[in-house]
Amino acid sequence: MLMDRTSVRRALDPLEKNELVCIESGEDRRVRTVRLTAKGRLLLAEAEPRWLAAQESLLKLIGTDRWDSMRKLLRDTARIVIHRDGAQK
């Protein structure tokens, strides 16, 4: 996953607010440990079968060739963005 620190924090804030994750400081001030709470683990366990069913449904709809092409295109696009951002720094 390609996300900067601010984006990660923005994504985690509502999860922390809803007590789905716990964010703890590490030994180093720059380090944070994120772990699922019991409530978060329960929600994940409930969501996983639905997520897998949705993925299976999409795969049946578009087929494996199109799925593989989409994954390759996304992977290649991410690499282009990473190299572009690295060159601009």
ZAPA-884566 format. One line per field, with one value per atom (N, C-alpha, C): residue number from 0; x, y, z; atom name; residue in one letter; chain. Coordinates in nm, 2 decimals. Example, Ala and Ser with C-alpha at 12.3 -4.5 7.8 and 13.67 -1.06 7.14 Angstrom:
<pts>
num = 0|0|0|1|1|1 .
east = 1.32|1.23|1.32|1.28|1.37|1.29 .
north = -0.57|-0.45|-0.33|-0.22|-0.11|0.00 .
up = 0.78|0.78|0.78|0.71|0.71|0.79 .
atomo = N|CA|C|N|CA|C .
residuo = A|A|A|S|S|S .
cadena = A|A|A|A|A|A .
</pts>
This chain:
<pts>
num = 0|0|0|1|1|1|2|2|2|3|3|3|4|4|4|5|5|5|6|6|6|7|7|7|8|8|8|9|9|9|10|10|10|11|11|11|12|12|12|13|13|13|14|14|14|15|15|15|16|16|16|17|17|17|18|18|18|19|19|19|20|20|20|21|21|21|22|22|22|23|23|23|24|24|24|25|25|25|26|26|26|27|27|27|28|28|28|29|29|29|30|30|30|31|31|31|32|32|32|33|33|33|34|34|34|35|35|35|36|36|36|37|37|37|38|38|38|39|39|39|40|40|40|41|41|41|42|42|42|43|43|43|44|44|44|45|45|45|46|46|46|47|47|47|48|48|48|49|49|49|50|50|50|51|51|51|52|52|52|53|53|53|54|54|54|55|55|55|56|56|56|57|57|57|58|58|58|59|59|59|60|60|60|61|61|61|62|62|62|63|63|63|64|64|64|65|65|65|66|66|66|67|67|67|68|68|68|69|69|69|70|70|70|71|71|71|72|72|72|73|73|73|74|74|74|75|75|75|76|76|76|77|77|77|78|78|78|79|79|79|80|80|80|81|81|81|82|82|82|83|83|83|84|84|84|85|85|85|86|86|86|87|87|87|88|88|88 .
east = 0.08|0.00|0.09|0.05|0.13|0.06|0.10|0.04|0.14|0.13|0.22|0.16|0.25|0.21|0.08|0.06|-0.07|-0.19|-0.18|-0.29|-0.32|-0.21|-0.23|-0.30|-0.26|-0.32|-0.47|-0.50|-0.63|-0.72|-0.66|-0.73|-0.75|-0.66|-0.66|-0.75|-0.76|-0.83|-0.97|-1.06|-1.19|-1.19|-1.09|-1.09|-1.05|-0.96|-0.93|-1.05|-1.11|-1.23|-1.34|-1.36|-1.46|-1.41|-1.29|-1.23|-1.21|-1.18|-1.15|-1.00|-0.92|-0.77|-0.72|-0.61|-0.54|-0.40|-0.37|-0.24|-0.15|-0.04|0.05|0.18|0.25|0.38|0.48|0.59|0.70|0.81|0.92|1.03|1.09|1.08|1.13|1.00|1.02|0.90|0.84|0.92|0.87|0.79|0.79|0.73|0.60|0.50|0.37|0.33|0.27|0.22|0.07|0.01|-0.13|-0.17|-0.27|-0.32|-0.48|-0.54|-0.68|-0.72|-0.83|-0.89|-0.98|-1.03|-1.13|-1.25|-1.30|-1.41|-1.37|-1.24|-1.19|-1.18|-1.13|-1.12|-1.25|-1.35|-1.49|-1.54|-1.53|-1.58|-1.51|-1.38|-1.30|-1.35|-1.37|-1.42|-1.56|-1.64|-1.78|-1.77|-1.67|-1.66|-1.59|-1.50|-1.42|-1.50|-1.59|-1.67|-1.74|-1.79|-1.86|-1.76|-1.64|-1.54|-1.50|-1.47|-1.44|-1.55|-1.67|-1.78|-1.79|-1.77|-1.77|-1.65|-1.54|-1.42|-1.45|-1.51|-1.55|-1.65|-1.75|-1.85|-1.79|-1.70|-1.63|-1.55|-1.48|-1.39|-1.48|-1.59|-1.68|-1.74|-1.76|-1.82|-1.72|-1.60|-1.50|-1.40|-1.39|-1.30|-1.16|-1.08|-0.95|-0.85|-0.87|-0.78|-0.79|-0.91|-0.93|-0.88|-0.91|-0.86|-0.71|-0.64|-0.50|-0.44|-0.51|-0.47|-0.49|-0.60|-0.62|-0.51|-0.48|-0.38|-0.24|-0.21|-0.08|-0.08|-0.19|-0.19|-0.18|-0.25|-0.23|-0.09|-0.03|0.10|0.20|0.19|0.28|0.26|0.13|0.10|0.17|0.15|0.22|0.37|0.43|0.58|0.61|0.53|0.56|0.55|0.45|0.43|0.55|0.59|0.70|0.82|0.85|0.98|0.97|0.85|0.84|0.86|0.79|0.81|0.95|1.01|1.15|1.24|1.22|1.30|1.28|1.16|1.13|1.18|1.22|1.27|1.41 .
north = -0.12|0.00|0.12|0.22|0.34|0.45|0.49|0.60|0.68|0.81|0.89|0.89|0.94|0.94|1.01|1.12|1.20|1.12|1.05|0.97|0.85|0.79|0.68|0.72|0.83|0.89|0.92|0.98|1.01|0.89|0.78|0.65|0.59|0.60|0.53|0.61|0.74|0.82|0.76|0.74|0.70|0.55|0.47|0.34|0.34|0.44|0.45|0.51|0.61|0.67|0.57|0.48|0.37|0.25|0.26|0.16|0.03|0.04|-0.08|-0.11|0.00|-0.02|0.06|0.02|0.08|0.13|0.25|0.31|0.34|0.27|0.29|0.35|0.42|0.48|0.37|0.37|0.28|0.34|0.27|0.31|0.44|0.45|0.56|0.65|0.78|0.87|0.86|0.82|0.82|0.69|0.60|0.46|0.46|0.41|0.38|0.23|0.16|0.03|0.04|-0.02|-0.03|-0.17|-0.19|-0.33|-0.33|-0.43|-0.45|-0.47|-0.41|-0.43|-0.56|-0.60|-0.72|-0.68|-0.56|-0.51|-0.51|-0.47|-0.47|-0.61|-0.70|-0.84|-0.90|-0.87|-0.92|-0.87|-0.74|-0.68|-0.73|-0.75|-0.81|-0.95|-1.03|-1.17|-1.17|-1.07|-1.06|-1.02|-0.93|-0.87|-0.96|-1.04|-1.12|-1.21|-1.28|-1.37|-1.28|-1.17|-1.08|-1.02|-0.99|-0.94|-1.04|-1.17|-1.28|-1.30|-1.30|-1.32|-1.21|-1.09|-0.98|-0.99|-1.03|-1.05|-1.17|-1.28|-1.39|-1.35|-1.27|-1.22|-1.14|-1.05|-0.96|-1.04|-1.14|-1.23|-1.30|-1.35|-1.43|-1.33|-1.21|-1.11|-1.07|-1.04|-0.98|-1.08|-1.20|-1.30|-1.28|-1.39|-1.39|-1.31|-1.31|-1.23|-1.08|-1.03|-0.89|-0.86|-0.94|-0.92|-0.91|-1.01|-1.00|-0.88|-0.84|-0.71|-0.59|-0.59|-0.47|-0.47|-0.58|-0.59|-0.54|-0.59|-0.55|-0.40|-0.35|-0.20|-0.12|-0.16|-0.09|-0.10|-0.22|-0.24|-0.15|-0.15|-0.07|0.08|0.12|0.26|0.31|0.22|0.25|0.27|0.18|0.19|0.32|0.36|0.49|0.60|0.60|0.71|0.71|0.60|0.59|0.65|0.61|0.65|0.80|0.85|0.99|1.07|1.03|1.10|1.09|0.98|0.97|1.06|1.08|1.17|1.31|1.35|1.49|1.53|1.44|1.48|1.52 .
up = 0.00|0.00|0.00|-0.08|-0.09|-0.03|0.09|0.16|0.24|0.24|0.33|0.47|0.56|0.70|0.73|0.67|0.69|0.65|0.53|0.48|0.57|0.62|0.71|0.84|0.89|1.01|0.99|0.88|0.84|0.83|0.78|0.76|0.90|0.99|1.12|1.22|1.21|1.31|1.34|1.23|1.26|1.32|1.28|1.34|1.49|1.52|1.66|1.74|1.68|1.75|1.78|1.68|1.70|1.77|1.83|1.92|1.84|1.71|1.63|1.63|1.65|1.66|1.78|1.83|1.93|1.88|1.89|1.84|1.96|1.97|2.08|2.04|2.12|2.10|2.11|2.03|2.04|2.12|2.13|2.20|2.14|2.01|1.93|1.91|1.93|1.91|1.77|1.67|1.53|1.51|1.60|1.57|1.65|1.58|1.64|1.60|1.70|1.68|1.67|1.56|1.55|1.56|1.64|1.66|1.66|1.62|1.63|1.77|1.81|1.94|1.93|2.04|2.03|1.94|1.96|1.87|1.73|1.70|1.56|1.50|1.58|1.54|1.51|1.59|1.57|1.44|1.42|1.30|1.17|1.18|1.07|1.04|1.14|1.13|1.06|1.09|1.03|0.89|0.86|0.72|0.62|0.67|0.58|0.48|0.53|0.44|0.33|0.37|0.27|0.17|0.22|0.13|0.03|0.08|-0.01|-0.11|-0.07|-0.16|-0.27|-0.23|-0.32|-0.43|-0.38|-0.47|-0.57|-0.52|-0.60|-0.71|-0.66|-0.76|-0.87|-0.83|-0.93|-1.02|-0.97|-1.06|-1.16|-1.11|-1.20|-1.31|-1.27|-1.37|-1.47|-1.43|-1.53|-1.58|-1.52|-1.56|-1.51|-1.51|-1.46|-1.55|-1.68|-1.77|-1.74|-1.73|-1.70|-1.56|-1.47|-1.33|-1.33|-1.39|-1.40|-1.46|-1.57|-1.64|-1.55|-1.48|-1.39|-1.28|-1.22|-1.12|-1.17|-1.29|-1.35|-1.38|-1.43|-1.46|-1.33|-1.22|-1.10|-1.04|-1.05|-1.00|-1.08|-1.21|-1.29|-1.27|-1.25|-1.22|-1.09|-0.99|-0.86|-0.87|-0.95|-0.97|-1.04|-1.13|-1.20|-1.11|-1.02|-0.92|-0.82|-0.78|-0.68|-0.74|-0.86|-0.92|-0.96|-0.99|-1.02|-0.89|-0.78|-0.66|-0.61|-0.62|-0.58|-0.66|-0.79|-0.87|-0.84|-0.78|-0.75|-0.62|-0.53|-0.40|-0.40 .
atomo = N|CA|C|N|CA|C|N|CA|C|N|CA|C|N|CA|C|N|CA|C|N|CA|C|N|CA|C|N|CA|C|N|CA|C|N|CA|C|N|CA|C|N|CA|C|N|CA|C|N|CA|C|N|CA|C|N|CA|C|N|CA|C|N|CA|C|N|CA|C|N|CA|C|N|CA|C|N|CA|C|N|CA|C|N|CA|C|N|CA|C|N|CA|C|N|CA|C|N|CA|C|N|CA|C|N|CA|C|N|CA|C|N|CA|C|N|CA|C|N|CA|C|N|CA|C|N|CA|C|N|CA|C|N|CA|C|N|CA|C|N|CA|C|N|CA|C|N|CA|C|N|CA|C|N|CA|C|N|CA|C|N|CA|C|N|CA|C|N|CA|C|N|CA|C|N|CA|C|N|CA|C|N|CA|C|N|CA|C|N|CA|C|N|CA|C|N|CA|C|N|CA|C|N|CA|C|N|CA|C|N|CA|C|N|CA|C|N|CA|C|N|CA|C|N|CA|C|N|CA|C|N|CA|C|N|CA|C|N|CA|C|N|CA|C|N|CA|C|N|CA|C|N|CA|C|N|CA|C|N|CA|C|N|CA|C|N|CA|C|N|CA|C|N|CA|C|N|CA|C|N|CA|C|N|CA|C|N|CA|C|N|CA|C|N|CA|C|N|CA|C|N|CA|C|N|CA|C|N|CA|C .
residuo = M|M|M|L|L|L|M|M|M|D|D|D|R|R|R|T|T|T|S|S|S|V|V|V|R|R|R|R|R|R|A|A|A|L|L|L|D|D|D|P|P|P|L|L|L|E|E|E|K|K|K|N|N|N|E|E|E|L|L|L|V|V|V|C|C|C|I|I|I|E|E|E|S|S|S|G|G|G|E|E|E|D|D|D|R|R|R|R|R|R|V|V|V|R|R|R|T|T|T|V|V|V|R|R|R|L|L|L|T|T|T|A|A|A|K|K|K|G|G|G|R|R|R|L|L|L|L|L|L|L|L|L|A|A|A|E|E|E|A|A|A|E|E|E|P|P|P|R|R|R|W|W|W|L|L|L|A|A|A|A|A|A|Q|Q|Q|E|E|E|S|S|S|L|L|L|L|L|L|K|K|K|L|L|L|I|I|I|G|G|G|T|T|T|D|D|D|R|R|R|W|W|W|D|D|D|S|S|S|M|M|M|R|R|R|K|K|K|L|L|L|L|L|L|R|R|R|D|D|D|T|T|T|A|A|A|R|R|R|I|I|I|V|V|V|I|I|I|H|H|H|R|R|R|D|D|D|G|G|G|A|A|A|Q|Q|Q|K|K|K .
cadena = A|A|A|A|A|A|A|A|A|A|A|A|A|A|A|A|A|A|A|A|A|A|A|A|A|A|A|A|A|A|A|A|A|A|A|A|A|A|A|A|A|A|A|A|A|A|A|A|A|A|A|A|A|A|A|A|A|A|A|A|A|A|A|A|A|A|A|A|A|A|A|A|A|A|A|A|A|A|A|A|A|A|A|A|A|A|A|A|A|A|A|A|A|A|A|A|A|A|A|A|A|A|A|A|A|A|A|A|A|A|A|A|A|A|A|A|A|A|A|A|A|A|A|A|A|A|A|A|A|A|A|A|A|A|A|A|A|A|A|A|A|A|A|A|A|A|A|A|A|A|A|A|A|A|A|A|A|A|A|A|A|A|A|A|A|A|A|A|A|A|A|A|A|A|A|A|A|A|A|A|A|A|A|A|A|A|A|A|A|A|A|A|A|A|A|A|A|A|A|A|A|A|A|A|A|A|A|A|A|A|A|A|A|A|A|A|A|A|A|A|A|A|A|A|A|A|A|A|A|A|A|A|A|A|A|A|A|A|A|A|A|A|A|A|A|A|A|A|A|A|A|A|A|A|A|A|A|A|A|A|A|A|A|A|A|A|A .
</pts>
